[in-house]
Every structure is written in structure tokens, then in C-alpha cells.
Amino acid sequence: MIRLAQVLIEGTLIGLVYGLVAISFVVIYRASRIVNLAQGEVLVVGALMLWTFTYGLQSQGWAVPLVVSLALTAAACIAFGLILERFVFRPLISQPAFAIFMASIALLIVLRGAAQLFWSAESRAFPAILPEGTFTIGPFPLSVPLVIGGAFSLCLSLLLHAFFTRTRQGLRLAAVAEDHRTAMSLGISVKAAIATAWILGTLVATAAAVVLLSGRVISLEVAQIGFKALPVALLGGLESIRGAPLAGVLIGIGEALAMAYLDPYTNGAASSLLPYLVMIAVLLVRPQGLFGWKRIERL
């Protein structure tokens, strides 16, 4: 029984990290109706930029405080998000969904190649941004970074939900997501709204990288987290920010249970397949997800 409880706790914490990555999908989709399949690569690039502004500068003899490194990374992420929106997806506004889908696949390949070109494919130590170690509650050891990351995921989802539903700028983004032409008729700048969404998506993805990689190792393979988080975003609903953490918990617990009880009999395949089986089931049974809007476009 203790083992089962430990598996459930670990699955919940990992699932909340998945939910944090899924939020980066949702904030982009809510304003632009774009499912960015390259979001995992965006996360890796953000993480590598943080590495550059910490260990990279230190290796060149620059002693940069952590706060300054984080500020530089945030500025670089804002610029990165604007570049992606301006030169990749803005020309595709009002284009068929299939064209946008193919552009996201092309972006995935380009970002992966660019990361390998500028930073190489070698693994490297990631800065320890969050406190390390574990603490125990009764018989259960808990990872400090995962607990902090889970709490951050919940708080961020609530803040972003309030932003999208209670602020003028957030409501403008929602109007753009509903219909570009109607939003323009109301005097809303579609281009500015979509650019804002891409900035938020890039910043959230980089925050997820900090939670996921703090004190660990970064490599190009980390981008696979994007494909694990996509089923989470679909399950919660591509328009629902608050649904992302809940869906992440469901996927994380399912994956943890499969890893503990099914992987020994399936050579590790069960936990790897589970998120994608869930994704297929969601698309077949309830394509809008648990909390998504009823009207969505299928690619």
C-alpha cells in the first residue's frame, strides 16, 4: 500500500510538470489556433539560452549573478518568441490548417538543427536554479524541485486563467482565438495578440525547463517532453489553462502506475505508450478535451 501511495504521489508531481509544458501549448493555441509541435524544441532552446547566460558566460570569465542571468534569459525568450511569430507563423494567418501544421513540423526540424549547430549535441550540466534534495512526509520522500514545480504549475495556471478571463488584454486574446475577422472588426490587433501569445508560450516553456532540469543534465533529447505534454494539452482542452494541470496529473499517475506495474512485463513499453494511447482516445471520443471549447478544428 505504501508503494502504491508513493507511485501516486510521484505521478502527481511529474504530471504537474507535464501540465506546465502543456500550458505553453494552450496559451499559443488560445490566441492563434496553432498547435505548435515544436514546443519541445522551444523548451530546449530556452534552456540552452539560460545555460549560456550562466555557465557559458562564467566559462568566459564573466561572473554574472543568477538574477541577471534569469533576466537576460527572459529577454532572449521574448525576442525568440517574437521571431518565431513574425517570420514563421504571421505569414500563415488565415491560411489552411494543414499549412500551419506543416510549418510547425518544419520549425521542429529547424530548431533541432539550430540547437545542434550553435550548442552542439553534447549533454551539459544545467544550472541548479531550484533547491535540491528531498524531504519526507511520513514514510514518503518528496523531491523538493518537483514539489516547487508542481506548486508553480498550479499557481501559474490560476494566474493565466485570470489573465485570459478577467483582463482586457486576455479577453482580446480570447476574441482573436474565436475569430480573426470578428476581432479585427472590433478594433483588436490580431498580430499584436498572437505575438503576445507566442511570448507567453516561450516564457512558460522556459520556466518548465527550469523546473524539469534544475541541477540535472540538458541534452537535445529533452525536447521529447513536448510530445509527452501534447496529450496532456489535448486531454485538458487546448483552450483550457486550468485543465492542463489536472490532465497532467491524470497522465502522470497513469504513466507512473504503468511504469511500476506494467513495464516489467512489457519491456518498458507500457509507460511510453500510455500518453499517446490517451491522445488517440481523446481525439476519437472527445476531441475538445475535458474542458475545451466545443468548436475546434481538426488538422
C-alpha positions, 0 to 999 in steps of 0.5 A: 500500500505504501508503494502504491501511495508513493507511485501516486504521489510521484505521478502527481508531481511529474504530471504537474510538470507535464501540465506546465509544458502543456500550458505553453501549448494552450496559451499559443493555441488560445490566441492563434489556433496553432498547435505548435509541435515544436514546443519541445524544441522551444523548451530546449532552446530556452534552456540552452539560452539560460545555460549560456547566460550562466555557465557559458558566460562564467566559462568566459570569465564573466561572473554574472549573478543568477538574477541577471542571468534569469533576466537576460534569459527572459529577454532572449525568450521574448525576442525568440518568441517574437521571431518565431511569430513574425517570420514563421507563423504571421505569414500563415494567418488565415491560411489552411490548417494543414499549412500551419501544421506543416510549418510547425513540423518544419520549425521542429526540424529547424530548431533541432538543427539550430540547437545542434549547430550553435550548442552542439549535441553534447549533454551539459550540466544545467544550472541548479536554479531550484533547491535540491534534495528531498524531504519526507512526509511520513514514510514518503520522500518528496523531491523538493524541485518537483514539489516547487514545480508542481506548486508553480504549475498550479499557481501559474495556471490560476494566474493565466486563467485570470489573465485570459478571463478577467483582463482586457488584454486576455479577453482580446486574446480570447476574441482573436482565438474565436475569430480573426475577422470578428476581432479585427472588426472590433478594433483588436490587433490580431498580430499584436495578440498572437505575438503576445501569445507566442511570448507567453508560450516561450516564457512558460516553456522556459520556466518548465525547463527550469523546473524539469532540469534544475541541477540535472543534465540538458541534452537535445533529447529533452525536447521529447517532453513536448510530445509527452505534454501534447496529450496532456494539452489535448486531454485538458482542452487546448483552450483550457489553462486550468485543465492542463494541470489536472490532465497532467496529473491524470497522465502522470499517475497513469504513466507512473502506475504503468511504469511500476506495474506494467513495464516489467512485463512489457519491456518498458513499453507500457509507460511510453505508450500510455500518453499517446494511447490517451491522445488517440482516445481523446481525439476519437471520443472527445476531441475538445478535451475535458474542458475545451471549447466545443468548436475546434478544428481538426488538422 
